[in-house]
Structure formats: structure tokens, C-alpha cells
Amino acid sequence: MLIRGDSLAMVSDLSTSAPSSIAATGSAGAIDVDIRDHVGIGVDADPGDYSSLYSRGDLRIHARTVALAGRASIGSYTDPTGAVKVDASESVSISGRSTVATNGGPLEIWTSSLAIDNGGSIRSSAADGILAHVDRLSMTNGAMIETLNFGAAASGGVVVKARDSTTISGDDATGIFSSVVCSNCAMRSGDIRVETGTFSLTGGALMESGSPGVGQGGSLSITGDDSITIADGSGIRSRGSFGIGQIQLKTPLLSMDNGFISADTNVSAIQSFSAGDIRADVGTLIMSHGAQISSSSEVLSSGTGGNITIGPSVALILEGGSAIETRAKGEGSGGRIAITSQSVFPPLMQQGATFVSFEPYKQGVSGARISAAAGNPELSGTVEINTPETDIESQVSALAVPYLGAQSIASACAARASGQTGSFEVARSRGLPASPEELLLASDEPEGAEVDVASGAPSDADAASAPANNELAAGLLAMRGGKAEVAEDRFAKALEVLGPTGDAGLRSDAKRGLGQAQQARGDFGASRDSLQAAVALAQQADDARREAMALSLLGATQIAMREPAEAERVLVRGLEVAKRGGPGGLASQLENDLGNEAAAQQHWQEALPRYEAAAAHAHAAGRTEQEATALASAARVAVEAGDLERAPSLLGSAEEPLARMSGLAAVRVAIHLGKSYELLASLVPGADERAVNLRRSYVQRSFARLQAAAAGAQALGDARLDSFALGNLGGLYESEHRNAEALYLTRLALARAEAAEASDAQYQWLWQEGRILWAQGKAEPALASYRRAVEIVEATRQVSLVHYGSGALRFQRAVAPVYRDYVDALLTSSDLVGANTNASRRLLDEARGAMEQYQAAELRDYFVDECVADIEAHTLDLDRVLREQSPKTAVVYPIALEKRLELLVSLPGGAERFTVPVSAAELEATATRFREVLTDRTSRRYEPVGEQLYRWLVAPYEARLQQAGIETLVFVPGGALRTIPLSALYDGEHFLVEKYAVAVTPGLSLVDPRHLDARGGRFLLAGLSTGGEFANHEFDPLPNVTTELGAIRKLYGGDVLLDAGFEAPRFQRAVVEREPTVVHVASHAYFGGGPDESFLLTHDGAMSFDQLGQVIGPRRYTKAPLELLVLSACQTAAGDDRAALGLAGVAIRSGARSALGSLWAISDEATYAVMTAFYEALAEPEISKAKALQQAQLALLRPDSAFRHPFFWSPYLLISNWL
């Protein structure tokens, strides 16, 4: 029968009945249904109606969609050869107890989407079994695919080929089954094979071959190209009484959360059959919440346990009472368990034929177990666990050379401080290579690099160029293999072969390769020199492509060295050159570099179109790595900008080119994407089911990328990248509060970092280890990890300096929190040991010392100078200074932690601690508000805000100040507190300055507290009375500058450089030649977010504070340092605490023992009033600079003053030495 049409709808029976003789031949009784659109059977039938389409021969249906509902059925019956084939181009759905069945020939379903639900089924009792060839298979709520053997010699099996996904969810009546239906027979159930992308078995659903009490279990095989998940009591099982089939799984990730895999013989087995074997060829196996893998013989005779083989894998993780077991209950022997994995967690200890975790094993609750037991202990099986940790000895080799102890070798900064020349100094790398997890992702190699060496020497080159080409080729291969040091040597040899007169193009290639190798090692200073030479040689050769490639790398080096303006200039020039004479990949590289330059400054909206343009250029040029890099960077920028719509789309786009990549570049991009997915998960708002599921999906994608990166790094033998992959995996587990696994992975990462000598990775994983241990309640080990992390940051100062990335962002996220967490743990530990004990005092002292280290690290980061904080060759004992030199001074360290404010107050009698219940976020917001209202000179809105800050920052210890007779408060502020004048804090009646002289310092270890003899000092007075525009800032004229300088000169004398006389070269000569004690500058000074944005206006333009430091700084190491630097008209960028750090660090950077400056610009008249009052007070014998400033501010606070508002008098800060 042939049925043809546009659609077919059936709600009643349609059947054919052919003579038995014809049916026997299989040539009659067939039905062919050829429908252009939709076949619906029982879709609109009343409940209880039966709709069917069946044949006694073959049944073939061809349509776009096929739907069975109600109690519909289609199939072939009675004919032992009748086949059923459903071919639907879009979808097949089977629901509501509908069925597709045959008891004759093969049953096949070919479609894109096969959905079976609510009791729908596909059944066969034929020897040919069932084939489902689909893109997606979904089975829910009692759905079943089943083959049955009613006693035949051969059983049909089930084959599912689902290209994208297989999802099976429901109770134990849901799943894929192959069973024997007979009484006490030994027939074998059919095999089940699934080949898919993602396989998910949840909710109690089963995949099972075999029947309880009868027959033999068949084999089961699942290949999941992406992952296999078995959860919620679901499982994969082969069972029977007369033998068990093998179970095989192959996937990158097998996750079992309260799921099981078993190949057990039944308890009722009457013969000594062995349990089945299980093999899991997986990249990572995670078992949790009582997950079980078992191959056991339950018979009381001599049945043996099966064998279980797992690996080779990257990681095996067991938790929550999970187990891997093979056992023989009777007199049989136990099986063999063989596990090969890079790591097994948790660490296990052996107890006979069983390995158990240190945490007690309780099924489904805690611990882990791997066991090969037997009823007779003498017949127990074996467990073999092969990991790098179990073969330590073979991995250890003797040192090739002896090393000289370096304890007595001075660091560069200490040698400079001592004034000694020609001394041996410890060499430090000036920077670090790019880290794959961080914001900026650099492309591995520029476009065209391979062409230079593959094409041989240029046509006009002589034969002598061939050896140079060989060296260039070797250098390029070494770079591709991640061997930067070897590459550097090869490129240097190429230059040697070429000589100073060799081919300019080849010399440019060699210089560019040398610069790239130096960049990869973090030697950015040398890289800049090499790349500038490469640019010049490319211009000499008139080769636009070579010039553009060199400019690309030069721009990247300048990004690392925090020279954003110069980096942008170089990269824009490079892009122009590339568009004139280079292939598309070069334009992609330079667009990507410009995106990195914008992202390094956190200009997300500028960076994103650059990355998208880079990806487009790369795609057009067929540059897979550059396309993946640009898209990954664009996705990270979208994450940073909080764009939750574009970020997932961009991440998905980056996955496509990544799938076509290999090697180190693929590992780097995978780590970067893994970190981006983790960050994206943390940004998902809400706690509803959708939000939870979305977060979970991002976490899973992060895991997949990082796990693949770890496998790739290990295969390539790159310990540094392996460390970052494993460490970020550990961080991912930490974010999920799975601390045991997180700790294990973190320690693996730490071991890899140590092998790679990667200090930037080592300190991160030690910090992470400390956090995890602290969360586990292990205070002492946590403190040890924090302490070691800080030691590494201090010893390898480059981790917070030159680095390919956003310097400020990196310090804020990856360096500052190390110190803060360390201090937090120390302070909390001091509570645990009891107040006022020696142990508590030691912890408080250690916390104060850690804060000092943090303040110095912050200055090093801001000024990008590892020696900026090394003021003195010898450290000072703060308690001794307060006790002997300044007994009426207290030093206050406000430490803003996530949920509280800690105040460490150093008094002449020692340090005391006070805790205030205010979060860091609330404190910062209030401080920012205070700065805002203080600059409104027309209102008193500052009073309630100032009162609140007073209650937090002063009131808790004010009684102790009064008891100790304190007259001067020295604050060590951080964050937003640097942006406010603490002298303006208000108790409801009085400002703080009315009670105490107030000074600030970026750290007490940075101060050399000595009294200033102003009368005996040498003064250099400089000023600029004219205004104007500079660096996009408009500055007003300062007409009172002449009067201001004249008043100071009248008091103390000195040299004056005014207006045209105040030019940078002349000022610098005066500082060097006259060695003044006090330098007073009455000119506009501006402090921005970085040292390159800060400057001092002079008549001929501006002078940077770097330049000022180069002139004055060296005097700090002499016997005649600059005692006081006064900037009477400076201002800081509002709302930028790093700008305030520039002002706070001006004394340090300039080499002055003290500095006086203002947070914002005030009127010229008010400036004159403050400055003249300050210098008049300073002339008094034995007065401190802090008290002189207090008197000047109090003079403006008089009732008759026109400058009583704190806008006028409060912005002035005395910085560092307050005496």
C-alpha cells in the first residue's frame, strides 16, 4: 500500500491484511507512507482511543515531522522479516503511551530531533534490534527504548547515534533497556551502544542490559564527545544470573553525582559466573554524593569480581562517600582495579586491598573508598593507582651545578642606598610575561613571522645570508615551542652572523625576534631597545610589513611598561603602516594590540570595537589564532563591562576558532576563556532557578575549558601553563565551596609553578591555599601560606610592577588582596589566642608590619619603581621613635576589611587594636561623599558626614589618646581615605584639627622622623603666577605668588626662581648645585591616576614628578637630603584614590623627608594665608611641622576669618615626617 500526500492525520485504525503466503515472502502487506509535511497519529484522538498504523510486512514512513500521541502505535507484526523505518527530516515525537514497535526485522528512526515522553516507547523483539540516528535524543517521564528476548538464541540490541546530545530523565521506568523474558534461561540480553556529544542520565533513569534472576547481561558502551553525566540515583547497569557484559565509557568528562555504574552478578545466580568488566577512558572523573562504580559477584560460590580500568585521565576526584569497588562475596577472588591519572583526590591511604581517604568513609556522606575485596581475605584482588605522586623518586635528579649562597649579596636598592659603587647586585627580571588568565591576552606571534624564514634570503641577498636564515628559523621554532631563552640565543646568533652591515631586512627580523623573546621572558626594558632597533632597520629596508610587525611588538612592550600614551602612538602608526603594505593578519594584530592598550586603562567601550575589528581582519585572513585571541579578549572586556548579553555570545564565538587550534596558543586561549566563564558566572544576578542554572552552566563551561587546558599543557610539557590551568581549576572549585578538591588542585598548581620557577603563579596559589585552609578552619597552616605568599611578593617585586596587563587593575585584584587577607587572618588569630597575651601582641605587631609592606608595595606599583619605597638603608623601630622622639604622637592604621574596620593604634606604650562594624564598601562611599561635600564652600553639608567618619575613625580610641596626652595624630590611610583631609573630621562641635595636629604617611617604615631647623636651612623658592592650559587641564593665574615667595624669603632668605626664571632646566640645576634644605614651589601641580599623568607646571611647560625625583631623589642616600618639599597650589583628580596616592607618595618619590601639598585647588588668597601662617609658625624653636600646619589651619578657623569653611584650610596635608 502506498500513501502519499501533503499531510496525514489518523484517529482510527488503518490496517492491511495480506495472505500468509505473501507475508511469508515479505513482499506483500507492506505500507509506504510518503508525506511532504506532517504525519500525526492519535494526536487529536479522544482519551482511550487507539490509533494505529501497522503492517504484516515492512512499514516505511517518510515526512518532515512525525508525531504519535494518546495510545497511537505503528509497527510491523507477525512477519519475522518485517522492518520499520521512520525517516523525518525535522522531528519525531512519541508521547502518552504511544509506541513504535516490531517483532520482525530492524527498527530504525532517522531524524534531527527524537523526543519520547510520558510513557512513550520504542520496542523490538527482533534480532536486528533498534537504531536511532538523530541529532538530539530526549527521553522523559517513563519514556523507554527497549529490546526484548523471549528465549531466542540471538538478542537485538539498541544503537543510538545522537550527534549533539542525549538526555534521559525520569524514574527507573525511564531509559534504554535490553532484557531477557524467559524462565530460568541463559539467553543473553542485547548490547546497548550510545554515541553522542553530551550524554545526561538523571532523575533515577536507567540504561540497563539484563534482567534480574535470568539470562546474561549484555554489554553497554557510551561515547560522549563532550561529557557524560549520571546523577540523582540514575545508573548504567549490566546484570544477570548467567554472566555479565562489559561496560565501556569514553569521554573528556564523566560526572557522577549520586549515580552508579555496575556490572554485578545477581544474588540468585546459580553458577560461578564472574562479574563484568568496566572500562572508563575519561579525561576527568568526578564522583560525589555516594556515586558508585562496582563490578561484584554476589554469589556464594566461586564467582569472581570483575576488573575496573580507569584512565589515562587528568584527574580522578571522589567525594561525599563515593566508591570504586570490585568484590567477590563467596569463595571467588576479587578483581583488579587499575587507575592511571595525573592526580587522584583526595589522597588515599592503603589498608590491604582497599584504599580509603583520611576522612572516614561513610557511603553517601563522607570520605572515599577504592576496594578490591573478597569474602576470603586471602583472595582479595588488587588496586593499582598510577599517578606522578606515586612515583616521586624517578622524578628527582641531582642538581647539575652547585649554587653559591646569596645571603650576603646586597639587593640593587640596598647597594644604591649604601652609596657603594661596583658592588655585586642580585639581578632581578624587570617584569613578567603575560599570564593567560588575566585581562590582556597577547597573540603568540605576529602575522608574517613564519614567512621571513620560510622564504629564504631576499633575492638581492648573497649566499652568506643562508646561515642567518637558519638561525632565524631555529629561533622561530623555539618561540613556538615556548622556549624563549633558546630563541633569544638563536636570534642573537643570527645578528652575529649578519654583522652590522648585513641585510637590513634580515637584521630587522633578528632584532624583532630578539625583542619578542625578551618580551616573553618579561625583560621588557631590553625588549623595547631591541624592537626600536627592529623598527629602524625595517624603515631602512623600506619594508612596511616588517615595520608594522616590529611596531606591534613594541606597542605591547610599552603597554607592559605602563606607557599608555606612547603605546597608543606606536600602535596607531603600526596600523597605518600595516594597511599600506601588510597582509590582513597584521591589521588584525595591531587592532588587537590597540584593544589591549584601551583595556589596560579600563576603557572597555573603546577596547571592544578594536577587538571585534581584529577578529574580522583575522577571519578574512584565515588567521585562526588571532581570531580566537581577539574574540576571547572581546568577551573578557564585555564581562568586565558587565554586559551579560554580549559576553556569552562572544565567548561562544571564540569557542569556534579555538576548536581548530592546537599547541601552546590553544592552551592560553582556553585558560583565558575558562577564567572569563568563571567571572561571568559570578555576575549572574538573582537566586531563582533560571539564575542558578545559568550560573551553573557557566561554571561547567569554565571547568571544561580549564580541564582541556590542563591536559594540553601537560601534553606539551609546559609547567607554567599547566600551573595556571590547575590553579584556576582550584579557584573554580573554591568558588563552589568544594574546598577539599580546591585545595588538592591548588597544591598541584603550586608544584607546577615551582617547577616552572614562575613566581607570579607561586604567590597566587599560596594565597589561594591560604584562603581555602582558612575556610576549613585551619588557622596556623593558612597563616603559613599567606606569609609565604607575601614573602614571594616582597622578594620578587616585579609581580606588582612591569607586567603585560592592566597594572592598576592587577594590583587591585591580585596583589593588594594578598596583604589584606594576610592582615585579616593575623588580626582574627589574635582574638583566638586571647587579648593582651604575648602571642596576641606578636600577631598585632606582625599585622602592623604586613600593613607597612602593603603600603610600600602600593607605592612601588604606582610609581613602577621597585626601589621607590626603600628610603633608608636601615629600618626604624617605630615604638622606639614614639617613645623617645615623639612621645605625644599616636600613629593610626585604618584597615578596611570586607565586613569591618580595624584600627591599629600605635601609642608610646605599644600597639592597641579597635574594631568598628562598618564594611569597606560603606566606609569608601562615606569618604567619597565627604570629599564631595567639603568642596561645596556654600553649605555645611559636611557636618553629618564628618561626624560619621569621626565616630568610625577616631571615637573608638579617643579616651586612650586623652589618657596618653597625645597631641599629634599620624594616619596611614588607604583607599578612599587618602582622598579626604582627616583634619576636617567633625565630632559635632569641633574639627579634629582643633584637638590634634594631623599628618599622614604612606607608611611609617618610609619615614625618617627628624626635626627641621628652619632658621638654619637653605631655601629654594620657585613660582609661576601665570595660568594656562596643559594636558587638557585649565589652570587659573596665581597673582599672589610673588607676594607669597617674598614673605617666605623675608623670613628665611633663599634663592627665587619666578615666572620666566622658573624653567625646568634652571630649576633642576638649582636643586643640584645649591642643595637646598627646603624647596617651596608656588605653581600648579596636578596628580592623576598614574605618574605619567602627574606634573608640575613650569614657565616652559611642565616637569613630571619622575623628572623631579631623578634630580632630588639621589640626595636621600646622602648626608644632605631634602628636608621639606612644599607644593602650595596642587590638586588631585577627584574620586581617584590612586591620584591621591601620587600626592601621598610625592615626598617618597622626590626624595624629600616631608612634603606639604593640597588635595584640591583653593583661592590664591587662601593659599597665601595658609602658607605665610605655616612658615611663621615653623620659625618657632622646636615646633614640629605638623604643629606648624595645625597653627596655620587654626588661624583660618578664627571667627573673623573669611576662610573658616574647611574647603579653604583642610585640603593641606603634611606627608611623611611630621617632626
Summary of the structure (lengths in Angstrom):
residues: 1219
radius of gyration: 38.1
end to end distance: 108.8
largest distance: 131.4
contacts: 4691
relative contact order: 0.04
helix: 42%
strand: 26%
